[in-house]
Amino acid sequence: MAENRQDPENPTPGSPQSDGTGPAGPGPRHSTVRSLLRLWPYARAVRGRLAVSVTAATLGMLSTLAVPVVLGLIVDGPLAEHDLAGLWPLVGLLLVLGTVESALFYTRRVVLARPLAGLETAMRGDLFAKLQRLPVSFHDRWGSGQLLSRATADMYTMRLFLAFPLVFLIVNSVMFLAGTVVMFTQDWRLALIALVPVVPLFVLTRRFESGFSGAARLAQDQNGDIATLVEESVLGIRILKAFGRHRSMTERFRAQAQELRRTELRKAHLLANLWAVIVGLPEIALACALAVGAYLVAHDDLSAGTLVAFLSTALALRWPVESLGWLLAYANEAATATDRFFEVLDEPDTPEADAPAPGTAAAPTAPDGIRFTGVRFRYPDAPDDSPDLLAGVDLHIRSGETMALVGATGSGKTTLTALLPRLYEATAGTITLDGRDIRELPRPRLRELVSVAFEEPTLFSATVRENVLMGAPGAGEEQLRTALDTAQAGFVEKLPNGPDTEVGEQGLSLSGGQRQRLALARAVVGDPAFLVLDDPLSALDVHTEALVERALREVLGTTTALVVAHRPSTVLLADRVAVLADGRITAVGTHQELLRDCAHYRELMSGEAALIPDGPLAPEGARA
């Protein structure tokens, strides 16, 4: 989802652009042919089938052109000479031509159906894999509906283009050229009259292409905007109903739908203008050819059979000419769909690991925990005159230690934790795990070492087991049960199918606290070497929070952890506390030391803090 970076700690969904440029801009406009040629690496796999399809369709079209020749023979032969016996072989030939044509068009359709379905599957798979590899910063810029429309509607558009418009752009061109040759062999004078509209049609189609391409791109981007709005409305339906905003959201949807309607009507208007000329000019030319031909026949300068054959040939060419508007329109839509598809594929992949600097040791040193040194960060879309969100963070979390990170809303706590698994790249500075720069570690290995539980627990349309074991695919049943026990997720056993119960999209069939506990279980199931918890207990009631904290202490005793905390009860899980303010770590110490020496920390803990140290949740040694 696109995000607004005004509050880095709590980014709010933003809306993608609806001006036809797309969330990240459309990039340079390519010609239709150049855009469509980018499909060749995929189409290469089906080039043999595509050639067979084009050949079959071409032969089918050419058999259509043979019909006027046979009709001319019938008129000038058996009909003119009243030879009934000579008529039947020619009628049989027409029947054969019709049968051959239908068989060839059947072959064209069947031979491409299966391979093109496989091609679409391959393209969709490549797009999905690319989306998984792209950094989080990419997904921050793009609306989910824009990506969804590329993976669905655009894929269908490209596949249909390869199956039908591409074939008939080739076939109709061949048929038009062959038909032109046939007409010139029949009578060159009538052929010149019939071909008069070619030049104005060429000029008009060039102008049509430039206007229609922009409208097609705008419509596809607006479809993506609508998909984003529908997705947000469905996922946020409880909020909309609770605040009575479903009517205003309906109005917003209606407004976007009206914008799309206007764009589609503009496309229809452009196509209608083109079609009117494409249909009208050839008909006028054909009428002129008929008049001249009739005059020539009347003066015995042309046979009636030749005139019938010529007119039949010209009528057979109506489909290639009249279909030109639709084929050009679909080619332009396929070209913009291709551009949109490759806009995602052209995004640079995040490298698995950076090359170590010269002289840097590849092997880790002795256990050193987590170390941030001079770490700076700013979001790419931040205003140029704004300061860095993180302006030089220096922090050392000793091996086996739990460090709580506190700070005001918007201070960058969540952002700092996201740098550790490299969801974002630090603008400057270094982060090391046990002495090794995280940029030297392949991302899969880094994310095996570092496990994360986010403040907003995200679950997928899968079973409880699948959601939890996502944190450690190789974990067994015992580890699953231990993780659920640690997260105090006993409610799982009461679900209809226990851990094998489907939780539904976004886990909305569960309460907020239940989702948060499953997210916590997912973070601890693999016994990670490094653990990052972003306010993991915010949705729990006091009783459950106390139980989870007790169980968490055992997990935290075996790992190196960074815990974002907003409440004193969470702070007390940590050995030490770091205060983040103005983009830097301004104080580090125990809870008691900071209460005594740091006014900002006392303000953050506000009131409740003074009561907690001697309370029942305080760890031994933490009480005054």
Residue, then its C-alpha position, 0 to 999 in steps of 0.5 A: m500500500a502507498e504510505n504517507r511518511q508524515d508519521p514514520e512510526n504510524p504510516t497511514p495508507g495513502s491513495p495512489q495517483s489517479d491522474g493516469t500516471g500510476p503510483a510511480g509514474p508511467g516512465p517514458r512512452h514507447s511506441t506500440v510496436r516497441s512496447l509489444l516487442r518486449l513480450w517476445p522473450y515470453a512469446r519465444a516459448v510458443r513461437g512454433r505454435l504461434a507460427v502454426s496459428v498464423t499459417a492456418a489463419t492465413l491459409g483460411m483467409l486465402s481460401t476466402l479469396a479463392v471464392p470470388v475467383v470461383l464465382g467469376l468462373i461460374v458467371d462467365g462459364p456455366l451461367a453464361e453458357h447455360d451449362l448446368a453440368g459444368l456448374w456442379p464441379l464449381v459448386g463442389l469446389l466452393l463447398v471444399l473451400g468453405t470446409v477447408e476454411s472452417a477447419l483451418f480456423y478451428t486449428r488456429r484457435v485450438v493450437l494456441a489455447r493451451p500454450l498461451a494459458g501457460l504463457e500467462t501463468a509464467m508471466r504472472g508467476d514472474l510478476f509475483a516473484k518480482l513483487q516478493r523480491l522488491p524492497v518494502s520501499f517499493h511497496d510503500r509507493w505503490g497502491s495494492g490495487q495497481l499491482l493487483s490490476r497488473a497481475t489480473a486484467d493486464m495479464y488477460t489483455m496481453r494473452l488475448f492480444l497474442a491469441f487473436p489481435l496479433v495473429f490477425l494483424i499479420v493475417n489481415s495484412v497478408m490477406f489485404l496484400a494478396g487481395t490487392v494483387v488479385m484485384f489488380t489481376q482482375d482489373w487494374r482500373l477498378a483496383l485503383i479506385a478501390l485503393v484510393p482510401v488507403v492513404p487517408l486511412f493510414v494518416l488517420t490511424r497514426r493520429f488515432e494511435s497517439g490519442f488512444s494510447g494515452a486514453a488506454r493507459l489512463a483507463q488502466d491506471q484508473n482501474g487500478d485506483i478503483a481496485t485499491l479503493v475496493e480492497e481498502s473498503v472491504l478490509g476496513i468495512r468495520i471501521l466504515k460502518a462503525f463511523g458511518r462512513h460507508r456512504s461517503m466511501t460509496e460517493r468516493f467510489r462513484a466519483q472514481a467510477q465516473e472518471l473511469r466512465r469518462t475515460e472509457l467514453r473518450k476511448a469509445h469516441l476515438l474508436a467510433n470516429l476511426w471506425a466511421v471513416i474505416v467503414g465509410l471510405p471503402e464503401i464509397a470507393l466500392a460504390c464508385a468501382l461498381a459504377v465504373g465497372a457497370y459502365l465498362v460491362a455495358h460497353d463490353d470492356l469488362s466481363a460480368g464475371t470479372l466484375v462479380a469476381f472483383l466485387s466479391t474480392a473487395l467485399a472479402l477484404r471488408w473484414p481485414v479493413e473494418s477490423l483494423g480499428w479494433l485491432l489497432a485499439y487492442a494493440n494499443e491497450a496490450a502495449t500499455a498493459t505491457d508497459r505497466f507489466f514491465e514497469v514492475l519487472d524493470e524495478p531494480d532488485t535488492p541485492e542479496a548481499d553487498a560485497p564486503a569492503p576491501g580488508t573486511a573479514a568475512a567471518p564473524t568475530a566473537p559474540d558481540g550482539i547488535r551494534f548500530t554505528g552512526v546509522r542515518f536514515r531518511y525515506p526516499d519520498a521525504p521533502d528535501d528540506s526535512p531532516d533525516l529521521l535517524a540522524g546518527v544512531d549509536l547503540h550497542i545491544r550486548s550478546g544475550e541482552t534485551m534492550a528496550l527502545v522508547g521514544a515519542t511517537g514519530s521518533g523513528k523506533t519502528t523504522l530503526t527496527a526495520l533496518l535490522p532485517r534490511l526491510y529498509e536500507a540505512t542511508a549511512g552508518t553500519i549495523t552489525l550482528d556479532g561483529r559482521d556487517i548485515r550488508e555482507l549477509p545474504r538476505p535469506r540468512l539474515r532473516e533466519l537470524v533475525s525474527v520480527a514481530f510487528e506492532e500491526p500483526t498480519l495474518f494470511s488466509a491460511t491455517v494457524r499452523e501455516n501462519v505460525l510456522m512461517g517464522a520457521p518452516g522447518a519447525g516441528e509440532e513440539q516447537l509449534r506448541t511451545a511457541l503457542d504456549t509462550a504467546q499464551a495462545g491457548f485459544v487455538e485449541k478451542l478453534p474448530n480444527g485447532p491449529d489447522t483452522e483457517v483464520g481467514e483474510q487478514g485474520l479478521s475472524l480473530s480478535g486483535g489480541q489473538r492476532q497479536r499473540l499468533a504474530l508473537a508465536r511466529a516470531v519466537v517459534g524458530d528460537p531466533a538468535f536475534l529477536v525484534l519485537d515492536d510493541p508486541l503486547s499492545a492489544l492484550d488485556v492486563h491479565t494476558e499481558a502478565l502471562v505473556e511477559r512471564a513466558l517471554r522472559e524465558v525466550l528473551g533469556t536465550t536470545t539478543a533482543l530489541v523491544v520497542a516499548h510504549r508502556p512501563s510493563t513492557v520496558l521491565l522485560a529488558d535489561r537496559v533501556a535506550v531513549l530515542a529522540d531527535g534522531r539519536i540515542t540520547a540516553v541508555g541505562t536501566h529503568q531505575e537509572l533513567l527514571r532518576d537521571c532522564a527527564h525525557y524518559r520520566e515524561l515518556m513513562s508518565g505517572e504509571a512508571a513510578l509505581i511499576p518498579d516495586g510491583p509484582l511484574a518487576p523482575e528480580g533485581a529491578r525493584a528499588 
